[in-house]
Amino acid sequence: MCQKMRKLLRGDAGMVTSEYAMGIIAAVGFAAVLYAVVTSGQVSAELQDIVKRALSARM
């Protein structure tokens, strides 16, 4: 009985701290690249054009 309980408690059910750290680093890197793309001149102009067209649309 005691060995069964130890086996159940020893299971690997989630990420370890190093995996969380790597996930956070990857997410921050992706966010930085996405921010750079969205704030670039061409993309910014396109987004502003989309918003202007959406606001001026007749309903």
C-alpha positions as CSV (number, residue, x, y, z in Angstrom):
1,M,0.0,0.0,0.0
2,C,2.7,2.4,0.9
3,Q,4.6,1.8,-2.3
4,K,1.5,2.4,-4.4
5,M,1.0,5.7,-2.7
6,R,4.6,6.7,-3.3
7,K,4.3,5.8,-7.0
8,L,1.2,8.0,-7.3
9,L,2.8,10.9,-5.6
10,R,5.9,10.7,-7.7
11,G,4.1,11.1,-11.0
12,D,5.2,13.9,-13.3
13,A,2.0,15.8,-13.9
14,G,3.3,19.3,-14.9
15,M,6.1,21.4,-16.0
16,V,9.2,22.0,-13.9
17,T,10.5,25.5,-13.1
18,S,13.0,25.4,-16.0
19,E,10.3,24.6,-18.5
20,Y,8.2,27.5,-17.2
21,A,11.2,29.7,-17.6
22,M,11.8,28.6,-21.2
23,G,8.1,29.1,-21.9
24,I,8.2,32.6,-20.5
25,I,11.3,33.5,-22.5
26,A,9.8,32.2,-25.7
27,A,6.6,34.1,-25.1
28,V,8.5,37.4,-24.4
29,G,10.6,36.9,-27.5
30,F,7.4,36.3,-29.6
31,A,5.8,39.4,-28.0
32,A,8.8,41.5,-28.9
33,V,8.8,40.4,-32.5
34,L,5.1,40.9,-32.8
35,Y,5.4,44.4,-31.3
36,A,8.2,45.3,-33.7
37,V,6.1,44.1,-36.7
38,V,2.9,45.8,-35.6
39,T,4.7,49.2,-34.9
40,S,6.5,49.2,-38.2
41,G,5.5,51.9,-40.6
42,Q,3.8,49.8,-43.2
43,V,1.8,47.6,-40.8
44,S,0.8,50.6,-38.7
45,A,-0.5,52.4,-41.8
46,E,-2.5,49.4,-42.9
47,L,-4.0,49.0,-39.4
48,Q,-4.9,52.7,-39.3
49,D,-6.5,52.3,-42.7
50,I,-8.6,49.3,-41.6
51,V,-9.8,51.2,-38.5
52,K,-10.7,54.3,-40.6
53,R,-12.7,52.2,-43.0
54,A,-14.5,50.4,-40.2
55,L,-15.4,53.6,-38.5
56,S,-16.6,55.3,-41.7
57,A,-18.8,52.3,-42.8
58,R,-22.5,52.9,-43.1
59,M,-24.8,50.6,-41.1
